[in-house]
Amino acid sequence: MTYGEAGPLPRVRRPCSECPWRRDQPTGRFTADRFESLRDTVEGSGGSAPIGAPLFACHRTPPEAPSACAGWLAVEGAGHVGVRLAVVGDRLDPAALTRAPGWPDLYESFDEMFRANGDDLHP
């Protein structure tokens, strides 16, 4: 998912029932290759995903119409240049970058989520 489109940034409003950012979800749902490809949404020089980095799309949205994952936005979104540009450009409510009351417990970072899946990713 990219961030160059006009209009509001499509996003999921709450972590879905199978969101990989949720600590209460079983691990092993996604492959190591999938996690490695998602690493591009969070890593870059200076601790920020670089310009042009993809957004972490909710796995439940269709590939032809992806929406940014609510869990990713709340945990890693502020470190993504495209997300910050969407906020500054009034395409994304800054509240999307925080955990709303009543949300499930989320991992604190992509690396923590990856490590939690470690045993399942590297048999």
N, C-alpha and C positions, 0 to 999 in steps of 0.2 A: 504494500500500500504506500502510495506517495502522498505528498502534501501540497502539490502545486496547483490543485484545482481551485476554482473560485467557489464562493459560498461557504456555508458552515462546514466545518470539518466533521465528517460522519464519525460518530462514536457510539459505543454502547454505554449506557448510563450507569450500569452496575455490573460487577463481576458476575458472569453467568454461572450456572450450577457446576460446570466442568472447567472453570477458568484455571489455567495452570498457575496463576498467581496466588490462588487460595491455598492456605496451609492445610485445610481440611480435605483436600482432594487426594485420591490415591496417586502415587507416582507411577511412572512407566507408560503413561498414555501417549507420550510423544517420543520419537526416536532421537538419538544423539544427533543425527544429521539435521533434523528439524530444529533442535535447540541451537546448534551451531549456526544455522542460517538466520535464526532470530537474534543472535548475538549482534548482528549488524545494526539492530535497532537501538542499541545502547552503547556501543563502544566507538571510541575515536580518540584523537589526541585531546588532551585537556579534560578528560572525563566526560566528554559530550559526544553524542553521535554527530558525525560530520554533515555538512550541507549535502543534500541528496540522499541521505540514509533513509531507508524505508521506515514506515511506521509499523508497529506491532499490531496487526489486525486480529480481531476476535476470530477464533477458529470456527465459530458458529455462523459467521456471516459469509455470504457467497463470494467467491473469488472475483466475480465480475462487479460486485458492489460491496467492497470491504468497509468495515467500520473499525475505528481504533478500539482496542481492548481497554475496558474501564480499569482493570487491575494494573495494566502497564502504564496507563496515563497517570494513575495515582502514585505509583512507585517510581517510575523512571521517566515519565513524560517531561518533567521540568528540565531534564538534562538533554533533551532532544531539540536541536535547532529548529526543525520544522514545526514542532509543537509550540515553541516559544514564539515563532513568527505567526502562527495561527492565533495565539492569544493577543499579540500586539496588533494584529490585523483584524481584530474583532470577529474572528472565525471560530473561536473556541472560548468558552467561558472559563476563566481561571479556576473556578471551583472544580472543574473536571480533574485538576491536578492534586486533589486532596481526597482523602477517604471520608465518605459521608457516614453520618451516624447509622448504626445498624448493619454496616458492611461486615462481611466475614474477615477474619484475620488473614492478612496477606504477607507474603515474603517481603523482606526489606530491600531486596535488590535482585537483579537478574542472576548474579553469581550465586546468591543464596538459593534461589529457585533451582538453578542448574545443579548445584551440589546436592540438594535434597533429592534430586532425581538420579544422582550419580550411580548408585548401585544398579538401577534399572537401565541406565544409559550405557554402562560398560560392563556387560556380563562376563 
